[in-house]
Amino acid sequence: MAEGDARRVDWPDEPGIFDLTPEEERRRDEHALAEVRAGRYISNEAVMRWLASWGTDNPLPRPQVGD
């Protein structure tokens, strides 16, 4: 490995998110859309409320699907 190469040699050689084939990317997109259509997601608002509560005297529990 050349000096200055940012890739770490101790990381597993796994595909990254930009290494997906177009077919696999399409399959994953379709699956994600089906999950959203079925209501199986956590809203951004619920996540933001949860994050805003970190470090306070009353932190909120982790949001759940449907929140």
PQR file with spaces between the fields and no chain letter, atoms N, CA, C, O and H, PARSE charges and radii, in Angstrom:
ATOM       1  N    MET     1       0.855   -1.176    0.000 -0.4000 1.5000
ATOM       2  CA   MET     1       0.000    0.000    0.000 -0.0000 2.0000
ATOM       3  C    MET     1       0.897    1.233    0.000  0.5500 1.7000
ATOM       4  O    MET     1       1.838    1.328    0.787 -0.5500 1.4000
ATOM       5  N    ALA     2       0.603    2.151   -0.867 -0.4000 1.5000
ATOM       6  CA   ALA     2       1.415    3.353   -0.997 -0.0000 2.0000
ATOM       7  C    ALA     2       1.208    4.280    0.185  0.5500 1.7000
ATOM       8  O    ALA     2       0.134    4.328    0.784 -0.5500 1.4000
ATOM       9  H    ALA     2      -0.162    2.074   -1.507  0.4000 1.0000
ATOM      10  N    GLU     3       2.264    5.014    0.505 -0.4000 1.5000
ATOM      11  CA   GLU     3       2.159    5.997    1.578 -0.0000 2.0000
ATOM      12  C    GLU     3       1.091    7.023    1.210  0.5500 1.7000
ATOM      13  O    GLU     3       1.020    7.475    0.068 -0.5500 1.4000
ATOM      14  H    GLU     3       3.137    4.975    0.018  0.4000 1.0000
ATOM      15  N    GLY     4       0.270    7.381    2.177 -0.4000 1.5000
ATOM      16  CA   GLY     4      -0.794    8.347    1.927 -0.0000 2.0000
ATOM      17  C    GLY     4      -2.095    7.717    1.475  0.5500 1.7000
ATOM      18  O    GLY     4      -3.102    8.411    1.334 -0.5500 1.4000
ATOM      19  H    GLY     4       0.327    7.013    3.105  0.4000 1.0000
ATOM      20  N    ASP     5      -2.091    6.395    1.242 -0.4000 1.5000
ATOM      21  CA   ASP     5      -3.325    5.708    0.863 -0.0000 2.0000
ATOM      22  C    ASP     5      -4.233    5.664    2.083  0.5500 1.7000
ATOM      23  O    ASP     5      -3.839    5.149    3.130 -0.5500 1.4000
ATOM      24  H    ASP     5      -1.274    5.831    1.357  0.4000 1.0000
ATOM      25  N    ALA     6      -5.440    6.198    1.961 -0.4000 1.5000
ATOM      26  CA   ALA     6      -6.340    6.344    3.102 -0.0000 2.0000
ATOM      27  C    ALA     6      -7.045    5.050    3.472  0.5500 1.7000
ATOM      28  O    ALA     6      -7.650    4.982    4.542 -0.5500 1.4000
ATOM      29  H    ALA     6      -5.760    6.616    1.111  0.4000 1.0000
ATOM      30  N    ARG     7      -6.996    4.044    2.655 -0.4000 1.5000
ATOM      31  CA   ARG     7      -7.707    2.789    2.947 -0.0000 2.0000
ATOM      32  C    ARG     7      -6.978    2.016    4.041  0.5500 1.7000
ATOM      33  O    ARG     7      -5.766    1.807    3.977 -0.5500 1.4000
ATOM      34  H    ARG     7      -6.504    4.099    1.786  0.4000 1.0000
ATOM      35  N    ARG     8      -7.743    1.599    5.044 -0.4000 1.5000
ATOM      36  CA   ARG     8      -7.156    0.832    6.141 -0.0000 2.0000
ATOM      37  C    ARG     8      -7.126   -0.639    5.756  0.5500 1.7000
ATOM      38  O    ARG     8      -8.099   -1.167    5.216 -0.5500 1.4000
ATOM      39  H    ARG     8      -8.727    1.769    5.096  0.4000 1.0000
ATOM      40  N    VAL     9      -6.015   -1.295    6.034 -0.4000 1.5000
ATOM      41  CA   VAL     9      -5.881   -2.698    5.651 -0.0000 2.0000
ATOM      42  C    VAL     9      -6.609   -3.635    6.602  0.5500 1.7000
ATOM      43  O    VAL     9      -6.827   -4.798    6.261 -0.5500 1.4000
ATOM      44  H    VAL     9      -5.226   -0.866    6.473  0.4000 1.0000
ATOM      45  N    ASP    10      -6.997   -3.159    7.795 -0.4000 1.5000
ATOM      46  CA   ASP    10      -7.674   -4.043    8.736 -0.0000 2.0000
ATOM      47  C    ASP    10      -9.187   -4.052    8.550  0.5500 1.7000
ATOM      48  O    ASP    10      -9.884   -4.758    9.278 -0.5500 1.4000
ATOM      49  H    ASP    10      -6.820   -2.214    8.072  0.4000 1.0000
ATOM      50  N    TRP    11      -9.706   -3.298    7.607 -0.4000 1.5000
ATOM      51  CA   TRP    11     -11.144   -3.307    7.329 -0.0000 2.0000
ATOM      52  C    TRP    11     -11.465   -4.497    6.447  0.5500 1.7000
ATOM      53  O    TRP    11     -10.685   -4.838    5.558 -0.5500 1.4000
ATOM      54  H    TRP    11      -9.140   -2.725    7.015  0.4000 1.0000
ATOM      55  N    PRO    12     -12.614   -5.141    6.683 -0.5600 1.5000
ATOM      56  CA   PRO    12     -12.981   -6.261    5.807  0.2800 2.0000
ATOM      57  C    PRO    12     -13.218   -5.771    4.381  0.5500 1.7000
ATOM      58  O    PRO    12     -13.645   -4.637    4.163 -0.5500 1.4000
ATOM      59  N    ASP    13     -12.941   -6.622    3.441 -0.4000 1.5000
ATOM      60  CA   ASP    13     -13.125   -6.261    2.036 -0.0000 2.0000
ATOM      61  C    ASP    13     -14.578   -6.527    1.654  0.5500 1.7000
ATOM      62  O    ASP    13     -14.898   -7.551    1.050 -0.5500 1.4000
ATOM      63  H    ASP    13     -12.594   -7.543    3.619  0.4000 1.0000
ATOM      64  N    GLU    14     -15.448   -5.595    2.015 -0.4000 1.5000
ATOM      65  CA   GLU    14     -16.875   -5.711    1.734 -0.0000 2.0000
ATOM      66  C    GLU    14     -17.287   -4.598    0.782  0.5500 1.7000
ATOM      67  O    GLU    14     -16.682   -3.526    0.773 -0.5500 1.4000
ATOM      68  H    GLU    14     -15.188   -4.763    2.506  0.4000 1.0000
ATOM      69  N    PRO    15     -18.311   -4.852   -0.014 -0.5600 1.5000
ATOM      70  CA   PRO    15     -18.761   -3.791   -0.922  0.2800 2.0000
ATOM      71  C    PRO    15     -19.330   -2.613   -0.146  0.5500 1.7000
ATOM      72  O    PRO    15     -19.969   -2.789    0.892 -0.5500 1.4000
ATOM      73  N    GLY    16     -19.096   -1.426   -0.651 -0.4000 1.5000
ATOM      74  CA   GLY    16     -19.652   -0.221   -0.057 -0.0000 2.0000
ATOM      75  C    GLY    16     -20.986    0.118   -0.697  0.5500 1.7000
ATOM      76  O    GLY    16     -21.431   -0.560   -1.623 -0.5500 1.4000
ATOM      77  H    GLY    16     -18.577   -1.283   -1.494  0.4000 1.0000
ATOM      78  N    ILE    17     -21.620    1.167   -0.199 -0.4000 1.5000
ATOM      79  CA   ILE    17     -22.932    1.532   -0.727 -0.0000 2.0000
ATOM      80  C    ILE    17     -22.868    1.969   -2.182  0.5500 1.7000
ATOM      81  O    ILE    17     -23.883    1.933   -2.878 -0.5500 1.4000
ATOM      82  H    ILE    17     -21.259    1.717    0.554  0.4000 1.0000
ATOM      83  N    PHE    18     -21.708    2.377   -2.655 -0.4000 1.5000
ATOM      84  CA   PHE    18     -21.585    2.806   -4.043 -0.0000 2.0000
ATOM      85  C    PHE    18     -21.131    1.667   -4.953  0.5500 1.7000
ATOM      86  O    PHE    18     -20.913    1.868   -6.148 -0.5500 1.4000
ATOM      87  H    PHE    18     -20.883    2.406   -2.090  0.4000 1.0000
ATOM      88  N    ASP    19     -20.990    0.470   -4.381 -0.4000 1.5000
ATOM      89  CA   ASP    19     -20.552   -0.690   -5.156 -0.0000 2.0000
ATOM      90  C    ASP    19     -21.701   -1.598   -5.566  0.5500 1.7000
ATOM      91  O    ASP    19     -21.463   -2.667   -6.127 -0.5500 1.4000
ATOM      92  H    ASP    19     -21.167    0.306   -3.411  0.4000 1.0000
ATOM      93  N    LEU    20     -22.940   -1.199   -5.299 -0.4000 1.5000
ATOM      94  CA   LEU    20     -24.094   -2.034   -5.637 -0.0000 2.0000
ATOM      95  C    LEU    20     -24.328   -2.040   -7.143  0.5500 1.7000
ATOM      96  O    LEU    20     -24.082   -1.049   -7.831 -0.5500 1.4000
ATOM      97  H    LEU    20     -23.133   -0.331   -4.843  0.4000 1.0000
ATOM      98  N    THR    21     -24.803   -3.169   -7.634 -0.4000 1.5000
ATOM      99  CA   THR    21     -25.201   -3.215   -9.036 -0.0000 2.0000
ATOM     100  C    THR    21     -26.509   -2.437   -9.171  0.5500 1.7000
ATOM     101  O    THR    21     -27.228   -2.279   -8.184 -0.5500 1.4000
ATOM     102  H    THR    21     -25.002   -3.975   -7.076  0.4000 1.0000
ATOM     103  N    PRO    22     -26.830   -1.955  -10.352 -0.5600 1.5000
ATOM     104  CA   PRO    22     -28.110   -1.262  -10.524  0.2800 2.0000
ATOM     105  C    PRO    22     -29.300   -2.134  -10.123  0.5500 1.7000
ATOM     106  O    PRO    22     -30.281   -1.631   -9.576 -0.5500 1.4000
ATOM     107  N    GLU    23     -29.217   -3.428  -10.389 -0.4000 1.5000
ATOM     108  CA   GLU    23     -30.315   -4.328  -10.029 -0.0000 2.0000
ATOM     109  C    GLU    23     -30.482   -4.422   -8.516  0.5500 1.7000
ATOM     110  O    GLU    23     -31.604   -4.385   -8.011 -0.5500 1.4000
ATOM     111  H    GLU    23     -28.420   -3.838  -10.833  0.4000 1.0000
ATOM     112  N    GLU    24     -29.365   -4.543   -7.788 -0.4000 1.5000
ATOM     113  CA   GLU    24     -29.428   -4.637   -6.330 -0.0000 2.0000
ATOM     114  C    GLU    24     -29.903   -3.314   -5.729  0.5500 1.7000
ATOM     115  O    GLU    24     -30.675   -3.307   -4.770 -0.5500 1.4000
ATOM     116  H    GLU    24     -28.453   -4.573   -8.198  0.4000 1.0000
ATOM     117  N    GLU    25     -29.451   -2.218   -6.281 -0.4000 1.5000
ATOM     118  CA   GLU    25     -29.908   -0.911   -5.797 -0.0000 2.0000
ATOM     119  C    GLU    25     -31.420   -0.764   -6.008  0.5500 1.7000
ATOM     120  O    GLU    25     -32.126   -0.284   -5.122 -0.5500 1.4000
ATOM     121  H    GLU    25     -28.823   -2.224   -7.060  0.4000 1.0000
ATOM     122  N    ARG    26     -31.906   -1.170   -7.162 -0.4000 1.5000
ATOM     123  CA   ARG    26     -33.342   -1.112   -7.454 -0.0000 2.0000
ATOM     124  C    ARG    26     -34.130   -2.009   -6.498  0.5500 1.7000
ATOM     125  O    ARG    26     -35.182   -1.611   -5.998 -0.5500 1.4000
ATOM     126  H    ARG    26     -31.332   -1.560   -7.882  0.4000 1.0000
ATOM     127  N    ARG    27     -33.623   -3.217   -6.242 -0.4000 1.5000
ATOM     128  CA   ARG    27     -34.281   -4.142   -5.325 -0.0000 2.0000
ATOM     129  C    ARG    27     -34.368   -3.550   -3.923  0.5500 1.7000
ATOM     130  O    ARG    27     -35.408   -3.644   -3.271 -0.5500 1.4000
ATOM     131  H    ARG    27     -32.768   -3.541   -6.648  0.4000 1.0000
ATOM     132  N    ARG    28     -33.289   -2.947   -3.464 -0.4000 1.5000
ATOM     133  CA   ARG    28     -33.292   -2.337   -2.126 -0.0000 2.0000
ATOM     134  C    ARG    28     -34.225   -1.134   -2.061  0.5500 1.7000
ATOM     135  O    ARG    28     -34.914   -0.930   -1.062 -0.5500 1.4000
ATOM     136  H    ARG    28     -32.444   -2.871   -3.994  0.4000 1.0000
ATOM     137  N    ASP    29     -34.246   -0.340   -3.125 -0.4000 1.5000
ATOM     138  CA   ASP    29     -35.170    0.804   -3.164 -0.0000 2.0000
ATOM     139  C    ASP    29     -36.618    0.334   -3.101  0.5500 1.7000
ATOM     140  O    ASP    29     -37.424    0.898   -2.361 -0.5500 1.4000
ATOM     141  H    ASP    29     -33.686   -0.506   -3.937  0.4000 1.0000
ATOM     142  N    GLU    30     -36.951   -0.696   -3.873 -0.4000 1.5000
ATOM     143  CA   GLU    30     -38.323   -1.220   -3.872 -0.0000 2.0000
ATOM     144  C    GLU    30     -38.705   -1.754   -2.495  0.5500 1.7000
ATOM     145  O    GLU    30     -39.831   -1.559   -2.038 -0.5500 1.4000
ATOM     146  H    GLU    30     -36.297   -1.154   -4.474  0.4000 1.0000
ATOM     147  N    HIS    31     -37.768   -2.423   -1.840 -0.4000 1.5000
ATOM     148  CA   HIS    31     -38.029   -2.938   -0.493 -0.0000 2.0000
ATOM     149  C    HIS    31     -38.272   -1.780    0.480  0.5500 1.7000
ATOM     150  O    HIS    31     -39.207   -1.826    1.278 -0.5500 1.4000
ATOM     151  H    HIS    31     -36.853   -2.581   -2.211  0.4000 1.0000
ATOM     152  N    ALA    32     -37.440   -0.754    0.414 -0.4000 1.5000
ATOM     153  CA   ALA    32     -37.599    0.398    1.310 -0.0000 2.0000
ATOM     154  C    ALA    32     -38.933    1.095    1.077  0.5500 1.7000
ATOM     155  O    ALA    32     -39.605    1.477    2.035 -0.5500 1.4000
ATOM     156  H    ALA    32     -36.680   -0.717   -0.235  0.4000 1.0000
ATOM     157  N    LEU    33     -39.324    1.265   -0.180 -0.4000 1.5000
ATOM     158  CA   LEU    33     -40.611    1.904   -0.475 -0.0000 2.0000
ATOM     159  C    LEU    33     -41.778    1.066    0.038  0.5500 1.7000
ATOM     160  O    LEU    33     -42.768    1.615    0.521 -0.5500 1.4000
ATOM     161  H    LEU    33     -38.778    0.955   -0.959  0.4000 1.0000
ATOM     162  N    ALA    34     -41.670   -0.250   -0.062 -0.4000 1.5000
ATOM     163  CA   ALA    34     -42.725   -1.124    0.462 -0.0000 2.0000
ATOM     164  C    ALA    34     -42.837   -0.979    1.976  0.5500 1.7000
ATOM     165  O    ALA    34     -43.942   -0.988    2.517 -0.5500 1.4000
ATOM     166  H    ALA    34     -40.866   -0.696   -0.455  0.4000 1.0000
ATOM     167  N    GLU    35     -41.712   -0.847    2.659 -0.4000 1.5000
ATOM     168  CA   GLU    35     -41.723   -0.651    4.112 -0.0000 2.0000
ATOM     169  C    GLU    35     -42.420    0.661    4.472  0.5500 1.7000
ATOM     170  O    GLU    35     -43.218    0.705    5.409 -0.5500 1.4000
ATOM     171  H    GLU    35     -40.814   -0.841    2.220  0.4000 1.0000
ATOM     172  N    VAL    36     -42.124    1.716    3.739 -0.4000 1.5000
ATOM     173  CA   VAL    36     -42.755    3.019    4.001 -0.0000 2.0000
ATOM     174  C    VAL    36     -44.251    2.938    3.738  0.5500 1.7000
ATOM     175  O    VAL    36     -45.051    3.406    4.548 -0.5500 1.4000
ATOM     176  H    VAL    36     -41.476    1.681    2.978  0.4000 1.0000
ATOM     177  N    ARG    37     -44.631    2.350    2.614 -0.4000 1.5000
ATOM     178  CA   ARG    37     -46.062    2.228    2.286 -0.0000 2.0000
ATOM     179  C    ARG    37     -46.818    1.442    3.353  0.5500 1.7000
ATOM     180  O    ARG    37     -47.997    1.698    3.597 -0.5500 1.4000
ATOM     181  H    ARG    37     -43.981    1.970    1.956  0.4000 1.0000
ATOM     182  N    ALA    38     -46.141    0.485    3.989 -0.4000 1.5000
ATOM     183  CA   ALA    38     -46.765   -0.332    5.032 -0.0000 2.0000
ATOM     184  C    ALA    38     -46.728    0.358    6.394  0.5500 1.7000
ATOM     185  O    ALA    38     -47.226   -0.182    7.382 -0.5500 1.4000
ATOM     186  H    ALA    38     -45.184    0.277    3.790  0.4000 1.0000
ATOM     187  N    GLY    39     -46.134    1.558    6.446 -0.4000 1.5000
ATOM     188  CA   GLY    39     -46.088    2.301    7.706 -0.0000 2.0000
ATOM     189  C    GLY    39     -44.980    1.864    8.643  0.5500 1.7000
ATOM     190  O    GLY    39     -44.999    2.208    9.825 -0.5500 1.4000
ATOM     191  H    GLY    39     -45.730    1.997    5.644  0.4000 1.0000
ATOM     192  N    ARG    40     -44.013    1.109    8.133 -0.4000 1.5000
ATOM     193  CA   ARG    40     -42.916    0.624    8.970 -0.0000 2.0000
ATOM     194  C    ARG    40     -41.716    1.562    8.849  0.5500 1.7000
ATOM     195  O    ARG    40     -40.723    1.258    8.188 -0.5500 1.4000
ATOM     196  H    ARG    40     -43.998    0.830    7.173  0.4000 1.0000
ATOM     197  N    TYR    41     -41.846    2.719    9.514 -0.4000 1.5000
ATOM     198  CA   TYR    41     -40.754    3.686    9.542 -0.0000 2.0000
ATOM     199  C    TYR    41     -40.886    4.529   10.798  0.5500 1.7000
ATOM     200  O    TYR    41     -41.923    4.515   11.462 -0.5500 1.4000
ATOM     201  H    TYR    41     -42.653    2.967   10.051  0.4000 1.0000
ATOM     202  N    ILE    42     -39.828    5.264   11.119 -0.4000 1.5000
ATOM     203  CA   ILE    42     -39.821    6.205   12.238 -0.0000 2.0000
ATOM     204  C    ILE    42     -39.700    7.590   11.627  0.5500 1.7000
ATOM     205  O    ILE    42     -38.801    7.843   10.824 -0.5500 1.4000
ATOM     206  H    ILE    42     -38.986    5.276   10.580  0.4000 1.0000
ATOM     207  N    SER    43     -40.597    8.483   12.001 -0.4000 1.5000
ATOM     208  CA   SER    43     -40.604    9.815   11.396 -0.0000 2.0000
ATOM     209  C    SER    43     -39.369   10.618   11.801  0.5500 1.7000
ATOM     210  O    SER    43     -38.799   10.411   12.871 -0.5500 1.4000
ATOM     211  H    SER    43     -41.328    8.278   12.653  0.4000 1.0000
ATOM     212  N    ASN    44     -38.975   11.526   10.935 -0.4000 1.5000
ATOM     213  CA   ASN    44     -37.871   12.424   11.226 -0.0000 2.0000
ATOM     214  C    ASN    44     -38.165   13.241   12.480  0.5500 1.7000
ATOM     215  O    ASN    44     -37.269   13.479   13.290 -0.5500 1.4000
ATOM     216  H    ASN    44     -39.439   11.694   10.065  0.4000 1.0000
ATOM     217  N    GLU    45     -39.411   13.668   12.645 -0.4000 1.5000
ATOM     218  CA   GLU    45     -39.780   14.469   13.814 -0.0000 2.0000
ATOM     219  C    GLU    45     -39.543   13.695   15.105  0.5500 1.7000
ATOM     220  O    GLU    45     -39.049   14.253   16.085 -0.5500 1.4000
ATOM     221  H    GLU    45     -40.139   13.474   11.987  0.4000 1.0000
ATOM     222  N    ALA    46     -39.896   12.401   15.108 -0.4000 1.5000
ATOM     223  CA   ALA    46     -39.692   11.578   16.303 -0.0000 2.0000
ATOM     224  C    ALA    46     -38.206   11.423   16.615  0.5500 1.7000
ATOM     225  O    ALA    46     -37.799   11.483   17.776 -0.5500 1.4000
ATOM     226  H    ALA    46     -40.297   11.947   14.312  0.4000 1.0000
ATOM     227  N    VAL    47     -37.406   11.226   15.584 -0.4000 1.5000
ATOM     228  CA   VAL    47     -35.964   11.089   15.788 -0.0000 2.0000
ATOM     229  C    VAL    47     -35.382   12.400   16.304  0.5500 1.7000
ATOM     230  O    VAL    47     -34.552   12.393   17.213 -0.5500 1.4000
ATOM     231  H    VAL    47     -37.736   11.177   14.642  0.4000 1.0000
ATOM     232  N    MET    48     -35.811   13.530   15.731 -0.4000 1.5000
ATOM     233  CA   MET    48     -35.288   14.828   16.167 -0.0000 2.0000
ATOM     234  C    MET    48     -35.676   15.130   17.614  0.5500 1.7000
ATOM     235  O    MET    48     -34.862   15.672   18.362 -0.5500 1.4000
ATOM     236  H    MET    48     -36.486   13.536   14.993  0.4000 1.0000
ATOM     237  N    ARG    49     -36.906   14.792   18.026 -0.4000 1.5000
ATOM     238  CA   ARG    49     -37.308   14.972   19.434 -0.0000 2.0000
ATOM     239  C    ARG    49     -36.423   14.138   20.348  0.5500 1.7000
ATOM     240  O    ARG    49     -35.977   14.604   21.397 -0.5500 1.4000
ATOM     241  H    ARG    49     -37.567   14.352   17.419  0.4000 1.0000
ATOM     242  N    TRP    50     -36.176   12.896   19.935 -0.4000 1.5000
ATOM     243  CA   TRP    50     -35.342   11.996   20.725 -0.0000 2.0000
ATOM     244  C    TRP    50     -33.924   12.551   20.857  0.5500 1.7000
ATOM     245  O    TRP    50     -33.372   12.593   21.956 -0.5500 1.4000
ATOM     246  H    TRP    50     -36.539   12.518   19.084  0.4000 1.0000
ATOM     247  N    LEU    51     -33.340   12.972   19.746 -0.4000 1.5000
ATOM     248  CA   LEU    51     -31.979   13.512   19.786 -0.0000 2.0000
ATOM     249  C    LEU    51     -31.900   14.777   20.629  0.5500 1.7000
ATOM     250  O    LEU    51     -30.935   14.973   21.368 -0.5500 1.4000
ATOM     251  H    LEU    51     -33.789   12.937   18.853  0.4000 1.0000
ATOM     252  N    ALA    52     -32.913   15.636   20.520 -0.4000 1.5000
ATOM     253  CA   ALA    52     -32.920   16.881   21.296 -0.0000 2.0000
ATOM     254  C    ALA    52     -33.003   16.605   22.792  0.5500 1.7000
ATOM     255  O    ALA    52     -32.606   17.448   23.597 -0.5500 1.4000
ATOM     256  H    ALA    52     -33.697   15.476   19.920  0.4000 1.0000
ATOM     257  N    SER    53     -33.513   15.438   23.173 -0.4000 1.5000
ATOM     258  CA   SER    53     -33.646   15.121   24.594 -0.0000 2.0000
ATOM     259  C    SER    53     -32.347   14.579   25.200  0.5500 1.7000
ATOM     260  O    SER    53     -32.226   14.497   26.422 -0.5500 1.4000
ATOM     261  H    SER    53     -33.835   14.754   22.519  0.4000 1.0000
ATOM     262  N    TRP    54     -31.386   14.212   24.365 -0.4000 1.5000
ATOM     263  CA   TRP    54     -30.120   13.694   24.884 -0.0000 2.0000
ATOM     264  C    TRP    54     -29.439   14.764   25.723  0.5500 1.7000
ATOM     265  O    TRP    54     -29.447   15.938   25.353 -0.5500 1.4000
ATOM     266  H    TRP    54     -31.485   14.279   23.372  0.4000 1.0000
ATOM     267  N    GLY    55     -28.867   14.385   26.815 -0.4000 1.5000
ATOM     268  CA   GLY    55     -28.145   15.316   27.674 -0.0000 2.0000
ATOM     269  C    GLY    55     -29.049   16.156   28.555  0.5500 1.7000
ATOM     270  O    GLY    55     -28.562   17.030   29.273 -0.5500 1.4000
ATOM     271  H    GLY    55     -28.861   13.431   27.115  0.4000 1.0000
ATOM     272  N    THR    56     -30.351   15.915   28.521 -0.4000 1.5000
ATOM     273  CA   THR    56     -31.279   16.647   29.380 -0.0000 2.0000
ATOM     274  C    THR    56     -31.581   15.802   30.612  0.5500 1.7000
ATOM     275  O    THR    56     -31.154   14.652   30.711 -0.5500 1.4000
ATOM     276  H    THR    56     -30.746   15.204   27.938  0.4000 1.0000
ATOM     277  N    ASP    57     -32.320   16.387   31.546 -0.4000 1.5000
ATOM     278  CA   ASP    57     -32.713   15.647   32.746 -0.0000 2.0000
ATOM     279  C    ASP    57     -33.758   14.575   32.447  0.5500 1.7000
ATOM     280  O    ASP    57     -33.949   13.654   33.241 -0.5500 1.4000
ATOM     281  H    ASP    57     -32.666   17.322   31.465  0.4000 1.0000
ATOM     282  N    ASN    58     -34.432   14.692   31.310 -0.4000 1.5000
ATOM     283  CA   ASN    58     -35.493   13.745   30.950 -0.0000 2.0000
ATOM     284  C    ASN    58     -35.321   13.240   29.519  0.5500 1.7000
ATOM     285  O    ASN    58     -36.121   13.581   28.648 -0.5500 1.4000
ATOM     286  H    ASN    58     -34.278   15.441   30.665  0.4000 1.0000
ATOM     287  N    PRO    59     -34.285   12.430   29.262 -0.5600 1.5000
ATOM     288  CA   PRO    59     -34.118   11.924   27.901  0.2800 2.0000
ATOM     289  C    PRO    59     -35.277   11.009   27.521  0.5500 1.7000
ATOM     290  O    PRO    59     -35.759   10.218   28.332 -0.5500 1.4000
ATOM     291  N    LEU    60     -35.708   11.135   26.284 -0.4000 1.5000
ATOM     292  CA   LEU    60     -36.812   10.317   25.781 -0.0000 2.0000
ATOM     293  C    LEU    60     -36.315    8.926   25.420  0.5500 1.7000
ATOM     294  O    LEU    60     -35.140    8.751   25.096 -0.5500 1.4000
ATOM     295  H    LEU    60     -35.316   11.778   25.625  0.4000 1.0000
ATOM     296  N    PRO    61     -37.199    7.937   25.472 -0.5600 1.5000
ATOM     297  CA   PRO    61     -36.807    6.604   24.999  0.2800 2.0000
ATOM     298  C    PRO    61     -36.637    6.633   23.480  0.5500 1.7000
ATOM     299  O    PRO    61     -37.190    7.492   22.793 -0.5500 1.4000
ATOM     300  N    ARG    62     -35.875    5.693   22.982 -0.4000 1.5000
ATOM     301  CA   ARG    62     -35.641    5.595   21.539 -0.0000 2.0000
ATOM     302  C    ARG    62     -36.977    5.472   20.819  0.5500 1.7000
ATOM     303  O    ARG    62     -37.835    4.698   21.245 -0.5500 1.4000
ATOM     304  H    ARG    62     -35.426    4.995   23.539  0.4000 1.0000
ATOM     305  N    PRO    63     -37.169    6.221   19.734 -0.5600 1.5000
ATOM     306  CA   PRO    63     -38.441    6.124   19.007  0.2800 2.0000
ATOM     307  C    PRO    63     -38.624    4.733   18.409  0.5500 1.7000
ATOM     308  O    PRO    63     -37.657    4.024   18.128 -0.5500 1.4000
ATOM     309  N    GLN    64     -39.866    4.370   18.227 -0.4000 1.5000
ATOM     310  CA   GLN    64     -40.222    3.063   17.689 -0.0000 2.0000
ATOM     311  C    GLN    64     -40.904    3.233   16.331  0.5500 1.7000
ATOM     312  O    GLN    64     -41.354    4.323   15.981 -0.5500 1.4000
ATOM     313  H    GLN    64     -40.651    4.946   18.456  0.4000 1.0000
ATOM     314  N    VAL    65     -40.969    2.162   15.591 -0.4000 1.5000
ATOM     315  CA   VAL    65     -41.672    2.182   14.310 -0.0000 2.0000
ATOM     316  C    VAL    65     -43.089    2.688   14.539  0.5500 1.7000
ATOM     317  O    VAL    65     -43.785    2.233   15.447 -0.5500 1.4000
ATOM     318  H    VAL    65     -40.603    1.276   15.875  0.4000 1.0000
ATOM     319  N    GLY    66     -43.505    3.627   13.711 -0.4000 1.5000
ATOM     320  CA   GLY    66     -44.831    4.217   13.826 -0.0000 2.0000
ATOM     321  C    GLY    66     -44.831    5.560   14.523  0.5500 1.7000
ATOM     322  O    GLY    66     -45.816    6.295   14.446 -0.5500 1.4000
ATOM     323  H    GLY    66     -42.940    3.996   12.973  0.4000 1.0000
ATOM     324  N    ASP    67     -43.727    5.900   15.214 -0.4000 1.5000
ATOM     325  CA   ASP    67     -43.638    7.207   15.886 -0.0000 2.0000
ATOM     326  C    ASP    67     -43.443    8.308   14.866  0.5500 1.7000
ATOM     327  O    ASP    67     -43.346    9.479   15.233 -0.5500 1.4000
ATOM     328  H    ASP    67     -42.927    5.303   15.277  0.4000 1.0000
